[in-house]
Amino acid sequence: MARVLSVSDSIVIDVTPEVAYRAVSDPGDMGRWSPENLGTTSGSADGPVEVGTSFVGRNKRGRFRWVTRCTVTAAEPGRHFAFRVHAIGVGRPRLRGPIATWEYRFEPAGDGTRVTETWTDDRRTWPDLAANTFDRIVTSGRTFADFQTRNIRTTLRNLKRELERQPAR
């Protein structure tokens, strides 16, 4: 079976596109919403970041922990934020290569913002059989597309809950 290389989901949040963008473009805060990401390592950029900014993300799945080196590829306040993951490791991101791209789009929706989160599998050189086997091992039986679909939905729900709870800025 051929791999699904990209999945996305959207949610409308009752804040402006600028408020939603500010939250998502601070990689250190992603751990507040994501079921897998724990934010960034100390020494990574704080606050909203710019194109070319590199940061190290901390991640967990069950008891397993790892880090990833990421570089911001789009930073258009209130419109578009993206980064690519290009190195991974347990203590330091030593193993280099294309891994994934994460993208967030912000569009006005009534009095709120439609936030769309997209994950793209950048492991294009991996044969489908090898990728599917690896994915099922590290995700307890699922493909990464299925796994990330669930993670994206959870992240967006958590982001909505937190941003709508905060006083208007």
C-alpha positions in Angstrom: 0.0 0.0 0.0 1.3 3.4 -0.9 2.0 5.9 1.9 -0.1 8.9 2.6 2.5 11.7 2.6 0.4 14.6 4.0 -2.5 15.0 6.4 -4.2 18.1 7.8 -7.1 19.3 9.8 -8.7 22.7 10.7 -10.5 24.3 13.5 -12.1 27.7 14.0 -10.8 29.6 17.1 -12.5 32.7 18.4 -9.3 34.9 18.3 -7.8 37.0 15.6 -5.3 35.5 13.1 -2.5 37.5 14.7 -3.2 36.0 18.2 -3.3 32.5 16.8 -0.2 33.0 14.8 1.7 34.4 17.8 0.9 31.3 19.8 1.9 28.8 17.1 5.0 30.6 16.0 6.6 30.2 19.4 8.0 26.7 19.2 8.7 26.7 22.9 5.0 26.8 23.6 3.9 23.9 21.3 4.2 21.5 24.2 1.2 23.1 25.8 -1.0 21.8 23.0 0.7 18.9 21.3 0.3 15.3 22.7 3.8 14.5 21.5 5.9 17.7 21.6 7.3 19.0 24.9 8.5 22.4 23.6 12.1 23.2 22.9 15.4 22.7 24.6 17.1 25.5 26.5 19.1 27.7 24.2 16.4 27.5 21.4 14.8 30.7 20.2 12.2 32.2 22.5 9.0 33.9 21.2 7.8 34.1 17.6 10.6 33.1 15.2 11.6 34.2 11.7 12.4 32.3 8.5 15.8 30.6 8.9 15.6 30.3 12.7 16.6 26.9 13.9 15.4 25.3 17.1 15.6 21.9 18.8 12.2 20.4 19.7 11.7 17.9 22.6 9.4 15.1 22.0 7.9 12.0 23.7 5.9 9.0 22.9 5.1 6.8 25.9 8.4 6.5 27.8 10.6 7.2 24.8 12.1 10.7 24.5 13.9 12.3 21.5 14.9 15.7 20.1 14.7 17.1 16.6 16.5 20.0 14.8 14.0 22.2 13.0 14.3 25.2 10.7 11.5 27.8 10.1 10.6 28.0 6.4 7.6 30.4 6.5 6.8 33.1 9.0 4.1 35.5 7.7 2.4 36.9 10.8 -1.3 36.2 10.9 -1.1 34.1 7.7 1.4 31.3 7.6 4.0 29.5 9.7 6.0 26.4 8.8 9.1 24.5 9.7 10.9 21.5 8.5 12.4 18.7 10.7 15.8 17.7 9.4 17.7 15.9 12.2 16.7 13.6 15.0 18.4 11.9 18.0 18.0 10.8 21.6 20.2 13.3 23.4 21.1 15.5 20.4 19.7 15.6 16.9 22.7 13.9 15.2 21.0 11.8 12.5 20.4 14.2 9.6 18.0 14.0 6.7 14.5 15.1 5.6 12.0 13.9 8.1 8.8 16.1 8.1 7.4 19.5 7.4 4.8 21.1 9.7 2.7 24.0 8.4 0.0 26.2 9.9 -2.3 28.5 8.0 -4.4 31.2 9.5 -7.5 32.5 7.7 -10.2 34.9 9.0 -13.5 33.0 9.7 -16.3 35.3 10.9 -15.1 36.8 14.1 -12.4 34.1 14.5 -9.7 32.3 12.7 -9.6 29.0 10.8 -6.3 27.4 11.8 -5.1 24.6 9.5 -2.3 22.3 10.7 -0.6 20.1 8.1 2.0 17.4 8.5 4.0 16.2 5.4 6.2 13.2 5.4 9.6 14.3 3.9 11.0 10.8 3.9 10.4 10.5 0.2 13.5 8.3 -0.5 12.3 5.6 1.9 10.6 2.7 0.1 7.0 2.4 1.2 7.4 -1.0 2.7 10.3 0.2 4.9 8.5 3.3 5.9 5.3 1.5 6.7 7.1 -1.1 8.7 9.1 1.5 10.7 6.0 3.6 11.3 4.0 0.7 12.7 6.8 -0.2 15.1 7.2 3.3 16.5 3.5 4.1 16.6 2.1 0.9 18.1 0.6 -0.4 14.8 -0.4 2.7 12.9 1.0 4.6 9.9 2.5 8.0 10.6 -0.4 9.5 8.6 -2.9 7.9 10.9 -0.9 8.8 14.0 -0.4 12.4 13.0 -4.1 12.8 12.0 -5.0 12.1 15.7 -2.1 14.3 17.0 -3.2 17.2 14.8 -6.8 17.0 15.9 -5.7 16.9 19.6 -3.3 19.8 19.1 -5.9 22.0 17.4 -8.5 21.3 20.1 -6.0 22.1 22.9 -4.9 25.3 21.1 -8.6 26.4 20.7 -9.4 25.7 24.4 -6.4 27.6 25.6 -6.6 30.6 23.3 -10.3 31.1 23.8 -9.8 31.0 27.6 -7.3 33.8 27.6 -8.4 37.4 27.9 -8.4 39.4 24.6 -5.1 41.0 23.9 
